Structures are given as structure tokens and as C-alpha cells.
Amino acid sequence: MPTVEVLMRDGSSRTLEAAGGSPLMEVLRDADTGVEGTCGGMCSCGTCHVYVAAEWVEKLPERSEDEAMMLEALQDFVELRPGSRLACQIDFDDQLSGISVEIAPEA
């Protein structure tokens, strides 16, 4: 089963196992990592903001215009990094097994 390495807001880490075929936001939300996904994956709330580890950034599709705009709106409230992504916009599958993400601070 594919895994996700998660650095939690409190500095602890967890390895999650999840079936592929869902947005990463759902995997993180369902595992009670602090990711809310309030908008249900519509790229309009920013509550699933994560920092993707540098070695995984290039393996993901580029940000859509909507995702880039939502992240830009968050920058007044939280730090943005090169690996800043909305987990609702990352389709989790076997290709991403082992991906490493840090849960961003709440905005």
C-alpha cells in the first residue's frame, strides 16, 4: 500500500498508509493530521496547505492557476516555500508512495 511521510505541526512524524486514487488532502484529513479540507477539494480555502519535500516537488504536476492564486492569498498569514502546495490538488497514487510532506501552520 502506498505511504506518505508526514511531519506534523508539533514536530512529530507519522507514516500513513493509504490506497491510491484520492486527493492527498483526503488521506491527510482522514488520518487526523490537522488538515481540514474545509472546501472539500475545490481549491478555495487553503486549509490543506502542505510543504512538499524538495525531492518530490519536481515529481508533481505544476500548480494550476487557481492553486497559485489560493497560495498567494495565504502568504500574508503563513510562510510560503518552494514546496508549498494544496494537498487537494495532488492526486495520491502508487507513483507518489513515500512522498514526504510537512503540514503547514494554520492560516
Jmol script that loads the backbone (N, CA, C; Angstrom):
load data "model"
ATOM      1  N   MET A   1       0.848  -1.180   0.000  1.00  0.00           N
ATOM      2  CA  MET A   1       0.000   0.000   0.000  1.00  0.00           C
ATOM      3  C   MET A   1       0.895   1.245   0.000  1.00  0.00           C
ATOM      4  N   PRO A   2       0.555   2.261  -0.782  1.00  0.00           N
ATOM      5  CA  PRO A   2       1.357   3.496  -0.825  1.00  0.00           C
ATOM      6  C   PRO A   2       1.425   4.176   0.545  1.00  0.00           C
ATOM      7  N   THR A   3       2.543   4.858   0.788  1.00  0.00           N
ATOM      8  CA  THR A   3       2.735   5.543   2.064  1.00  0.00           C
ATOM      9  C   THR A   3       3.003   7.030   1.857  1.00  0.00           C
ATOM     10  N   VAL A   4       2.732   7.777   2.907  1.00  0.00           N
ATOM     11  CA  VAL A   4       3.016   9.212   2.965  1.00  0.00           C
ATOM     12  C   VAL A   4       3.768   9.460   4.267  1.00  0.00           C
ATOM     13  N   GLU A   5       4.899  10.139   4.164  1.00  0.00           N
ATOM     14  CA  GLU A   5       5.661  10.540   5.346  1.00  0.00           C
ATOM     15  C   GLU A   5       5.193  11.944   5.722  1.00  0.00           C
ATOM     16  N   VAL A   6       4.717  12.115   6.953  1.00  0.00           N
ATOM     17  CA  VAL A   6       4.113  13.382   7.370  1.00  0.00           C
ATOM     18  C   VAL A   6       4.846  13.954   8.575  1.00  0.00           C
ATOM     19  N   LEU A   7       5.299  15.201   8.437  1.00  0.00           N
ATOM     20  CA  LEU A   7       5.842  15.945   9.570  1.00  0.00           C
ATOM     21  C   LEU A   7       4.696  16.789  10.109  1.00  0.00           C
ATOM     22  N   MET A   8       4.318  16.508  11.332  1.00  0.00           N
ATOM     23  CA  MET A   8       3.172  17.167  11.948  1.00  0.00           C
ATOM     24  C   MET A   8       3.548  18.562  12.456  1.00  0.00           C
ATOM     25  N   ARG A   9       2.554  19.369  12.763  1.00  0.00           N
ATOM     26  CA  ARG A   9       2.793  20.724  13.270  1.00  0.00           C
ATOM     27  C   ARG A   9       3.552  20.735  14.587  1.00  0.00           C
ATOM     28  N   ASP A  10       3.417  19.671  15.378  1.00  0.00           N
ATOM     29  CA  ASP A  10       4.102  19.625  16.672  1.00  0.00           C
ATOM     30  C   ASP A  10       5.523  19.069  16.564  1.00  0.00           C
ATOM     31  N   GLY A  11       5.985  18.800  15.338  1.00  0.00           N
ATOM     32  CA  GLY A  11       7.335  18.305  15.123  1.00  0.00           C
ATOM     33  C   GLY A  11       7.443  16.789  15.079  1.00  0.00           C
ATOM     34  N   SER A  12       6.388  16.085  15.451  1.00  0.00           N
ATOM     35  CA  SER A  12       6.415  14.625  15.374  1.00  0.00           C
ATOM     36  C   SER A  12       6.217  14.189  13.926  1.00  0.00           C
ATOM     37  N   SER A  13       6.552  12.942  13.648  1.00  0.00           N
ATOM     38  CA  SER A  13       6.365  12.448  12.288  1.00  0.00           C
ATOM     39  C   SER A  13       5.530  11.167  12.322  1.00  0.00           C
ATOM     40  N   ARG A  14       4.853  10.949  11.217  1.00  0.00           N
ATOM     41  CA  ARG A  14       3.998   9.766  11.065  1.00  0.00           C
ATOM     42  C   ARG A  14       4.158   9.227   9.663  1.00  0.00           C
ATOM     43  N   THR A  15       4.009   7.931   9.526  1.00  0.00           N
ATOM     44  CA  THR A  15       3.934   7.299   8.225  1.00  0.00           C
ATOM     45  C   THR A  15       2.512   6.800   8.058  1.00  0.00           C
ATOM     46  N   LEU A  16       1.858   7.279   7.004  1.00  0.00           N
ATOM     47  CA  LEU A  16       0.482   6.877   6.731  1.00  0.00           C
ATOM     48  C   LEU A  16       0.453   5.909   5.567  1.00  0.00           C
ATOM     49  N   GLU A  17      -0.409   4.924   5.654  1.00  0.00           N
ATOM     50  CA  GLU A  17      -0.667   4.039   4.527  1.00  0.00           C
ATOM     51  C   GLU A  17      -2.054   4.360   4.021  1.00  0.00           C
ATOM     52  N   ALA A  18      -2.187   4.451   2.709  1.00  0.00           N
ATOM     53  CA  ALA A  18      -3.489   4.773   2.139  1.00  0.00           C
ATOM     54  C   ALA A  18      -3.567   4.237   0.722  1.00  0.00           C
ATOM     55  N   ALA A  19      -4.738   3.815   0.344  1.00  0.00           N
ATOM     56  CA  ALA A  19      -4.946   3.381  -1.033  1.00  0.00           C
ATOM     57  C   ALA A  19      -4.842   4.588  -1.946  1.00  0.00           C
ATOM     58  N   GLY A  20      -4.313   4.379  -3.133  1.00  0.00           N
ATOM     59  CA  GLY A  20      -4.233   5.462  -4.107  1.00  0.00           C
ATOM     60  C   GLY A  20      -5.615   5.759  -4.675  1.00  0.00           C
ATOM     61  N   GLY A  21      -5.667   6.823  -5.456  1.00  0.00           N
ATOM     62  CA  GLY A  21      -6.915   7.170  -6.118  1.00  0.00           C
ATOM     63  C   GLY A  21      -7.707   8.268  -5.458  1.00  0.00           C
ATOM     64  N   SER A  22      -7.161   8.892  -4.440  1.00  0.00           N
ATOM     65  CA  SER A  22      -7.819  10.001  -3.755  1.00  0.00           C
ATOM     66  C   SER A  22      -6.879  11.189  -3.720  1.00  0.00           C
ATOM     67  N   PRO A  23      -7.426  12.387  -3.552  1.00  0.00           N
ATOM     68  CA  PRO A  23      -6.535  13.534  -3.337  1.00  0.00           C
ATOM     69  C   PRO A  23      -5.758  13.345  -2.032  1.00  0.00           C
ATOM     70  N   LEU A  24      -4.537  13.819  -2.009  1.00  0.00           N
ATOM     71  CA  LEU A  24      -3.714  13.727  -0.807  1.00  0.00           C
ATOM     72  C   LEU A  24      -4.416  14.386   0.375  1.00  0.00           C
ATOM     73  N   MET A  25      -5.186  15.424   0.129  1.00  0.00           N
ATOM     74  CA  MET A  25      -5.923  16.104   1.201  1.00  0.00           C
ATOM     75  C   MET A  25      -6.804  15.121   1.955  1.00  0.00           C
ATOM     76  N   GLU A  26      -7.497  14.232   1.259  1.00  0.00           N
ATOM     77  CA  GLU A  26      -8.377  13.270   1.919  1.00  0.00           C
ATOM     78  C   GLU A  26      -7.589  12.286   2.766  1.00  0.00           C
ATOM     79  N   VAL A  27      -6.445  11.850   2.278  1.00  0.00           N
ATOM     80  CA  VAL A  27      -5.585  10.944   3.043  1.00  0.00           C
ATOM     81  C   VAL A  27      -5.166  11.619   4.347  1.00  0.00           C
ATOM     82  N   LEU A  28      -4.706  12.864   4.256  1.00  0.00           N
ATOM     83  CA  LEU A  28      -4.249  13.598   5.434  1.00  0.00           C
ATOM     84  C   LEU A  28      -5.400  13.933   6.375  1.00  0.00           C
ATOM     85  N   ARG A  29      -6.515  14.361   5.832  1.00  0.00           N
ATOM     86  CA  ARG A  29      -7.683  14.708   6.656  1.00  0.00           C
ATOM     87  C   ARG A  29      -8.199  13.483   7.405  1.00  0.00           C
ATOM     88  N   ASP A  30      -8.327  12.373   6.701  1.00  0.00           N
ATOM     89  CA  ASP A  30      -8.884  11.169   7.308  1.00  0.00           C
ATOM     90  C   ASP A  30      -7.965  10.566   8.368  1.00  0.00           C
ATOM     91  N   ALA A  31      -6.685  10.908   8.323  1.00  0.00           N
ATOM     92  CA  ALA A  31      -5.722  10.412   9.311  1.00  0.00           C
ATOM     93  C   ALA A  31      -5.560  11.377  10.484  1.00  0.00           C
ATOM     94  N   ASP A  32      -6.387  12.405  10.539  1.00  0.00           N
ATOM     95  CA  ASP A  32      -6.382  13.361  11.644  1.00  0.00           C
ATOM     96  C   ASP A  32      -5.012  14.018  11.841  1.00  0.00           C
ATOM     97  N   THR A  33      -4.498  14.582  10.745  1.00  0.00           N
ATOM     98  CA  THR A  33      -3.193  15.247  10.782  1.00  0.00           C
ATOM     99  C   THR A  33      -3.306  16.758  11.009  1.00  0.00           C
ATOM    100  N   GLY A  34      -4.511  17.259  11.101  1.00  0.00           N
ATOM    101  CA  GLY A  34      -4.718  18.693  11.236  1.00  0.00           C
ATOM    102  C   GLY A  34      -5.129  19.351   9.928  1.00  0.00           C
ATOM    103  N   VAL A  35      -5.064  18.608   8.838  1.00  0.00           N
ATOM    104  CA  VAL A  35      -5.542  19.109   7.549  1.00  0.00           C
ATOM    105  C   VAL A  35      -7.058  19.031   7.576  1.00  0.00           C
ATOM    106  N   GLU A  36      -7.716  20.152   7.257  1.00  0.00           N
ATOM    107  CA  GLU A  36      -9.174  20.196   7.327  1.00  0.00           C
ATOM    108  C   GLU A  36      -9.849  19.942   5.988  1.00  0.00           C
ATOM    109  N   GLY A  37      -9.366  20.569   4.936  1.00  0.00           N
ATOM    110  CA  GLY A  37     -10.034  20.421   3.643  1.00  0.00           C
ATOM    111  C   GLY A  37     -11.452  20.967   3.672  1.00  0.00           C
ATOM    112  N   THR A  38     -11.620  22.113   4.281  1.00  0.00           N
ATOM    113  CA  THR A  38     -12.934  22.709   4.502  1.00  0.00           C
ATOM    114  C   THR A  38     -13.753  22.850   3.226  1.00  0.00           C
ATOM    115  N   CYS A  39     -13.107  23.197   2.126  1.00  0.00           N
ATOM    116  CA  CYS A  39     -13.846  23.429   0.876  1.00  0.00           C
ATOM    117  C   CYS A  39     -14.117  22.131   0.110  1.00  0.00           C
ATOM    118  N   GLY A  40     -13.663  21.004   0.650  1.00  0.00           N
ATOM    119  CA  GLY A  40     -13.925  19.726   0.005  1.00  0.00           C
ATOM    120  C   GLY A  40     -13.090  19.469  -1.240  1.00  0.00           C
ATOM    121  N   GLY A  41     -12.004  20.181  -1.379  1.00  0.00           N
ATOM    122  CA  GLY A  41     -11.121  19.953  -2.518  1.00  0.00           C
ATOM    123  C   GLY A  41     -11.336  20.886  -3.687  1.00  0.00           C
ATOM    124  N   MET A  42     -12.023  21.974  -3.456  1.00  0.00           N
ATOM    125  CA  MET A  42     -12.333  22.926  -4.527  1.00  0.00           C
ATOM    126  C   MET A  42     -11.260  24.001  -4.702  1.00  0.00           C
ATOM    127  N   CYS A  43     -10.158  23.895  -3.969  1.00  0.00           N
ATOM    128  CA  CYS A  43      -9.038  24.827  -4.118  1.00  0.00           C
ATOM    129  C   CYS A  43      -9.441  26.250  -3.733  1.00  0.00           C
ATOM    130  N   SER A  44     -10.269  26.350  -2.682  1.00  0.00           N
ATOM    131  CA  SER A  44     -10.748  27.683  -2.332  1.00  0.00           C
ATOM    132  C   SER A  44     -10.635  28.036  -0.850  1.00  0.00           C
ATOM    133  N   CYS A  45      -9.956  27.213  -0.049  1.00  0.00           N
ATOM    134  CA  CYS A  45      -9.886  27.570   1.370  1.00  0.00           C
ATOM    135  C   CYS A  45      -8.462  27.597   1.926  1.00  0.00           C
ATOM    136  N   GLY A  46      -7.565  26.810   1.403  1.00  0.00           N
ATOM    137  CA  GLY A  46      -6.190  26.800   1.878  1.00  0.00           C
ATOM    138  C   GLY A  46      -5.959  26.003   3.144  1.00  0.00           C
ATOM    139  N   THR A  47      -6.966  25.301   3.661  1.00  0.00           N
ATOM    140  CA  THR A  47      -6.796  24.550   4.908  1.00  0.00           C
ATOM    141  C   THR A  47      -6.070  23.220   4.715  1.00  0.00           C
ATOM    142  N   CYS A  48      -5.636  22.946   3.486  1.00  0.00           N
ATOM    143  CA  CYS A  48      -4.862  21.727   3.220  1.00  0.00           C
ATOM    144  C   CYS A  48      -3.456  22.062   2.733  1.00  0.00           C
ATOM    145  N   HIS A  49      -2.984  23.256   3.075  1.00  0.00           N
ATOM    146  CA  HIS A  49      -1.650  23.709   2.677  1.00  0.00           C
ATOM    147  C   HIS A  49      -0.594  22.816   3.324  1.00  0.00           C
ATOM    148  N   VAL A  50       0.284  22.285   2.487  1.00  0.00           N
ATOM    149  CA  VAL A  50       1.408  21.469   2.951  1.00  0.00           C
ATOM    150  C   VAL A  50       2.680  21.943   2.274  1.00  0.00           C
ATOM    151  N   TYR A  51       3.809  21.584   2.873  1.00  0.00           N
ATOM    152  CA  TYR A  51       5.109  21.819   2.266  1.00  0.00           C
ATOM    153  C   TYR A  51       5.616  20.467   1.769  1.00  0.00           C
ATOM    154  N   VAL A  52       5.730  20.322   0.474  1.00  0.00           N
ATOM    155  CA  VAL A  52       6.221  19.084  -0.120  1.00  0.00           C
ATOM    156  C   VAL A  52       7.743  19.109  -0.092  1.00  0.00           C
ATOM    157  N   ALA A  53       8.341  18.011   0.328  1.00  0.00           N
ATOM    158  CA  ALA A  53       9.802  17.916   0.393  1.00  0.00           C
ATOM    159  C   ALA A  53      10.399  18.170  -0.987  1.00  0.00           C
ATOM    160  N   ALA A  54      11.557  18.833  -0.995  1.00  0.00           N
ATOM    161  CA  ALA A  54      12.197  19.272  -2.236  1.00  0.00           C
ATOM    162  C   ALA A  54      12.364  18.149  -3.254  1.00  0.00           C
ATOM    163  N   GLU A  55      12.714  16.958  -2.803  1.00  0.00           N
ATOM    164  CA  GLU A  55      12.944  15.856  -3.741  1.00  0.00           C
ATOM    165  C   GLU A  55      11.667  15.362  -4.416  1.00  0.00           C
ATOM    166  N   TRP A  56      10.513  15.798  -3.935  1.00  0.00           N
ATOM    167  CA  TRP A  56       9.231  15.399  -4.521  1.00  0.00           C
ATOM    168  C   TRP A  56       8.585  16.485  -5.371  1.00  0.00           C
ATOM    169  N   VAL A  57       9.015  17.712  -5.213  1.00  0.00           N
ATOM    170  CA  VAL A  57       8.375  18.834  -5.905  1.00  0.00           C
ATOM    171  C   VAL A  57       8.340  18.617  -7.421  1.00  0.00           C
ATOM    172  N   GLU A  58       9.457  18.208  -7.991  1.00  0.00           N
ATOM    173  CA  GLU A  58       9.549  18.029  -9.446  1.00  0.00           C
ATOM    174  C   GLU A  58       8.733  16.840  -9.956  1.00  0.00           C
ATOM    175  N   LYS A  59       8.350  15.952  -9.065  1.00  0.00           N
ATOM    176  CA  LYS A  59       7.573  14.773  -9.459  1.00  0.00           C
ATOM    177  C   LYS A  59       6.079  15.063  -9.545  1.00  0.00           C
ATOM    178  N   LEU A  60       5.687  16.253  -9.102  1.00  0.00           N
ATOM    179  CA  LEU A  60       4.282  16.636  -9.108  1.00  0.00           C
ATOM    180  C   LEU A  60       3.974  17.504 -10.320  1.00  0.00           C
ATOM    181  N   PRO A  61       2.725  17.477 -10.767  1.00  0.00           N
ATOM    182  CA  PRO A  61       2.340  18.421 -11.823  1.00  0.00           C
ATOM    183  C   PRO A  61       2.484  19.852 -11.294  1.00  0.00           C
ATOM    184  N   GLU A  62       2.680  20.791 -12.195  1.00  0.00           N
ATOM    185  CA  GLU A  62       2.785  22.192 -11.781  1.00  0.00           C
ATOM    186  C   GLU A  62       1.472  22.660 -11.160  1.00  0.00           C
ATOM    187  N   ARG A  63       1.579  23.701 -10.356  1.00  0.00           N
ATOM    188  CA  ARG A  63       0.379  24.299  -9.752  1.00  0.00           C
ATOM    189  C   ARG A  63      -0.522  24.839 -10.852  1.00  0.00           C
ATOM    190  N   SER A  64      -1.811  24.663 -10.657  1.00  0.00           N
ATOM    191  CA  SER A  64      -2.772  25.297 -11.564  1.00  0.00           C
ATOM    192  C   SER A  64      -2.843  26.781 -11.217  1.00  0.00           C
ATOM    193  N   GLU A  65      -3.458  27.558 -12.073  1.00  0.00           N
ATOM    194  CA  GLU A  65      -3.621  28.983 -11.792  1.00  0.00           C
ATOM    195  C   GLU A  65      -4.439  29.189 -10.522  1.00  0.00           C
ATOM    196  N   ASP A  66      -5.490  28.391 -10.334  1.00  0.00           N
ATOM    197  CA  ASP A  66      -6.324  28.511  -9.134  1.00  0.00           C
ATOM    198  C   ASP A  66      -5.523  28.202  -7.866  1.00  0.00           C
ATOM    199  N   GLU A  67      -4.706  27.157  -7.923  1.00  0.00           N
ATOM    200  CA  GLU A  67      -3.897  26.802  -6.758  1.00  0.00           C
ATOM    201  C   GLU A  67      -2.890  27.906  -6.457  1.00  0.00           C
ATOM    202  N   ALA A  68      -2.238  28.421  -7.478  1.00  0.00           N
ATOM    203  CA  ALA A  68      -1.267  29.501  -7.284  1.00  0.00           C
ATOM    204  C   ALA A  68      -1.927  30.730  -6.670  1.00  0.00           C
ATOM    205  N   MET A  69      -3.128  31.052  -7.114  1.00  0.00           N
ATOM    206  CA  MET A  69      -3.842  32.216  -6.567  1.00  0.00           C
ATOM    207  C   MET A  69      -4.220  31.993  -5.103  1.00  0.00           C
ATOM    208  N   MET A  70      -4.649  30.781  -4.754  1.00  0.00           N
ATOM    209  CA  MET A  70      -5.026  30.496  -3.371  1.00  0.00           C
ATOM    210  C   MET A  70      -3.790  30.559  -2.476  1.00  0.00           C
ATOM    211  N   LEU A  71      -2.681  30.014  -2.927  1.00  0.00           N
ATOM    212  CA  LEU A  71      -1.456  30.092  -2.144  1.00  0.00           C
ATOM    213  C   LEU A  71      -0.999  31.535  -1.983  1.00  0.00           C
ATOM    214  N   GLU A  72      -1.109  32.317  -3.027  1.00  0.00           N
ATOM    215  CA  GLU A  72      -0.749  33.733  -2.949  1.00  0.00           C
ATOM    216  C   GLU A  72      -1.589  34.445  -1.889  1.00  0.00           C
ATOM    217  N   ALA A  73      -2.862  34.091  -1.798  1.00  0.00           N
ATOM    218  CA  ALA A  73      -3.745  34.699  -0.799  1.00  0.00           C
ATOM    219  C   ALA A  73      -3.329  34.311   0.620  1.00  0.00           C
ATOM    220  N   LEU A  74      -2.689  33.162   0.774  1.00  0.00           N
ATOM    221  CA  LEU A  74      -2.263  32.710   2.100  1.00  0.00           C
ATOM    222  C   LEU A  74      -0.983  33.375   2.586  1.00  0.00           C
ATOM    223  N   GLN A  75      -0.201  33.937   1.676  1.00  0.00           N
ATOM    224  CA  GLN A  75       1.139  34.407   2.042  1.00  0.00           C
ATOM    225  C   GLN A  75       1.158  35.516   3.085  1.00  0.00           C
ATOM    226  N   ASP A  76       0.054  36.208   3.295  1.00  0.00           N
ATOM    227  CA  ASP A  76       0.007  37.221   4.345  1.00  0.00           C
ATOM    228  C   ASP A  76      -0.163  36.594   5.730  1.00  0.00           C
ATOM    229  N   PHE A  77      -0.491  35.296   5.761  1.00  0.00           N
ATOM    230  CA  PHE A  77      -0.804  34.635   7.029  1.00  0.00           C
ATOM    231  C   PHE A  77       0.181  33.537   7.416  1.00  0.00           C
ATOM    232  N   VAL A  78       0.766  32.881   6.423  1.00  0.00           N
ATOM    233  CA  VAL A  78       1.704  31.790   6.677  1.00  0.00           C
ATOM    234  C   VAL A  78       2.875  31.880   5.700  1.00  0.00           C
ATOM    235  N   GLU A  79       3.973  31.259   6.085  1.00  0.00           N
ATOM    236  CA  GLU A  79       5.142  31.213   5.215  1.00  0.00           C
ATOM    237  C   GLU A  79       4.861  30.350   3.991  1.00  0.00           C
ATOM    238  N   LEU A  80       5.205  30.874   2.830  1.00  0.00           N
ATOM    239  CA  LEU A  80       5.170  30.064   1.618  1.00  0.00           C
ATOM    240  C   LEU A  80       6.593  29.619   1.323  1.00  0.00           C
ATOM    241  N   ARG A  81       6.726  28.399   0.835  1.00  0.00           N
ATOM    242  CA  ARG A  81       8.018  27.836   0.471  1.00  0.00           C
ATOM    243  C   ARG A  81       7.928  27.337  -0.970  1.00  0.00           C
ATOM    244  N   PRO A  82       9.057  27.031  -1.589  1.00  0.00           N
ATOM    245  CA  PRO A  82       9.002  26.495  -2.957  1.00  0.00           C
ATOM    246  C   PRO A  82       8.130  25.238  -3.065  1.00  0.00           C
ATOM    247  N   GLY A  83       8.052  24.454  -1.987  1.00  0.00           N
ATOM    248  CA  GLY A  83       7.238  23.235  -1.994  1.00  0.00           C
ATOM    249  C   GLY A  83       5.820  23.425  -1.492  1.00  0.00           C
ATOM    250  N   SER A  84       5.379  24.681  -1.334  1.00  0.00           N
ATOM    251  CA  SER A  84       4.004  24.921  -0.878  1.00  0.00           C
ATOM    252  C   SER A  84       3.008  24.424  -1.910  1.00  0.00           C
ATOM    253  N   ARG A  85       2.104  23.583  -1.459  1.00  0.00           N
ATOM    254  CA  ARG A  85       1.056  23.045  -2.332  1.00  0.00           C
ATOM    255  C   ARG A  85      -0.226  22.899  -1.527  1.00  0.00           C
ATOM    256  N   LEU A  86      -1.329  22.847  -2.230  1.00  0.00           N
ATOM    257  CA  LEU A  86      -2.605  22.492  -1.621  1.00  0.00           C
ATOM    258  C   LEU A  86      -2.775  20.992  -1.840  1.00  0.00           C
ATOM    259  N   ALA A  87      -2.909  20.253  -0.751  1.00  0.00           N
ATOM    260  CA  ALA A  87      -2.976  18.791  -0.848  1.00  0.00           C
ATOM    261  C   ALA A  87      -4.195  18.326  -1.636  1.00  0.00           C
ATOM    262  N   CYS A  88      -5.220  19.163  -1.734  1.00  0.00           N
ATOM    263  CA  CYS A  88      -6.408  18.784  -2.515  1.00  0.00           C
ATOM    264  C   CYS A  88      -6.105  18.730  -4.010  1.00  0.00           C
ATOM    265  N   GLN A  89      -4.995  19.321  -4.412  1.00  0.00           N
ATOM    266  CA  GLN A  89      -4.638  19.370  -5.828  1.00  0.00           C
ATOM    267  C   GLN A  89      -3.585  18.322  -6.201  1.00  0.00           C
ATOM    268  N   ILE A  90      -3.264  17.452  -5.266  1.00  0.00           N
ATOM    269  CA  ILE A  90      -2.290  16.389  -5.517  1.00  0.00           C
ATOM    270  C   ILE A  90      -3.027  15.059  -5.503  1.00  0.00           C
ATOM    271  N   ASP A  91      -3.092  14.401  -6.652  1.00  0.00           N
ATOM    272  CA  ASP A  91      -3.717  13.084  -6.738  1.00  0.00           C
ATOM    273  C   ASP A  91      -2.744  12.054  -6.189  1.00  0.00           C
ATOM    274  N   PHE A  92      -3.128  11.413  -5.093  1.00  0.00           N
ATOM    275  CA  PHE A  92      -2.267  10.433  -4.451  1.00  0.00           C
ATOM    276  C   PHE A  92      -2.436   9.079  -5.127  1.00  0.00           C
ATOM    277  N   ASP A  93      -1.316   8.514  -5.570  1.00  0.00           N
ATOM    278  CA  ASP A  93      -1.344   7.199  -6.205  1.00  0.00           C
ATOM    279  C   ASP A  93      -0.038   6.470  -5.923  1.00  0.00           C
ATOM    280  N   ASP A  94       0.105   5.274  -6.484  1.00  0.00           N
ATOM    281  CA  ASP A  94       1.302   4.461  -6.239  1.00  0.00           C
ATOM    282  C   ASP A  94       2.583   5.184  -6.634  1.00  0.00           C
ATOM    283  N   GLN A  95       2.509   6.051  -7.647  1.00  0.00           N
ATOM    284  CA  GLN A  95       3.689   6.788  -8.108  1.00  0.00           C
ATOM    285  C   GLN A  95       4.233   7.712  -7.017  1.00  0.00           C
ATOM    286  N   LEU A  96       3.365   8.115  -6.097  1.00  0.00           N
ATOM    287  CA  LEU A  96       3.773   9.043  -5.036  1.00  0.00           C
ATOM    288  C   LEU A  96       4.055   8.342  -3.711  1.00  0.00           C
ATOM    289  N   SER A  97       4.105   7.017  -3.724  1.00  0.00           N
ATOM    290  CA  SER A  97       4.380   6.289  -2.495  1.00  0.00           C
ATOM    291  C   SER A  97       5.712   6.750  -1.920  1.00  0.00           C
ATOM    292  N   GLY A  98       5.690   7.128  -0.641  1.00  0.00           N
ATOM    293  CA  GLY A  98       6.878   7.616   0.044  1.00  0.00           C
ATOM    294  C   GLY A  98       7.010   9.122   0.054  1.00  0.00           C
ATOM    295  N   ILE A  99       6.074   9.831  -0.592  1.00  0.00           N
ATOM    296  CA  ILE A  99       6.134  11.294  -0.613  1.00  0.00           C
ATOM    297  C   ILE A  99       6.213  11.817   0.820  1.00  0.00           C
ATOM    298  N   SER A 100       6.960  12.881   0.982  1.00  0.00           N
ATOM    299  CA  SER A 100       7.168  13.487   2.293  1.00  0.00           C
ATOM    300  C   SER A 100       6.591  14.901   2.291  1.00  0.00           C
ATOM    301  N   VAL A 101       5.707  15.164   3.250  1.00  0.00           N
ATOM    302  CA  VAL A 101       5.090  16.476   3.371  1.00  0.00           C
ATOM    303  C   VAL A 101       5.114  16.940   4.813  1.00  0.00           C
ATOM    304  N   GLU A 102       5.140  18.242   4.974  1.00  0.00           N
ATOM    305  CA  GLU A 102       5.022  18.870   6.289  1.00  0.00           C
ATOM    306  C   GLU A 102       3.709  19.629   6.305  1.00  0.00           C
ATOM    307  N   ILE A 103       2.933  19.450   7.360  1.00  0.00           N
ATOM    308  CA  ILE A 103       1.669  20.170   7.484  1.00  0.00           C
ATOM    309  C   ILE A 103       1.991  21.632   7.815  1.00  0.00           C
ATOM    310  N   ALA A 104       1.522  22.536   6.978  1.00  0.00           N
ATOM    311  CA  ALA A 104       1.786  23.960   7.178  1.00  0.00           C
ATOM    312  C   ALA A 104       1.001  24.488   8.380  1.00  0.00           C
ATOM    313  N   PRO A 105       1.463  25.590   8.973  1.00  0.00           N
ATOM    314  CA  PRO A 105       0.715  26.186  10.077  1.00  0.00           C
ATOM    315  C   PRO A 105      -0.672  26.618   9.609  1.00  0.00           C
ATOM    316  N   GLU A 106      -1.583  26.681  10.557  1.00  0.00           N
ATOM    317  CA  GLU A 106      -2.916  27.162  10.231  1.00  0.00           C
ATOM    318  C   GLU A 106      -2.856  28.638   9.906  1.00  0.00           C
ATOM    319  N   ALA A 107      -3.602  29.022   8.890  1.00  0.00           N
ATOM    320  CA  ALA A 107      -3.618  30.434   8.475  1.00  0.00           C
ATOM    321  C   ALA A 107      -4.516  31.247   9.370  1.00  0.00           C
TER     322      ALA A 107
END
end "model"
wireframe off; spacefill off
backbone 0.3
color backbone group
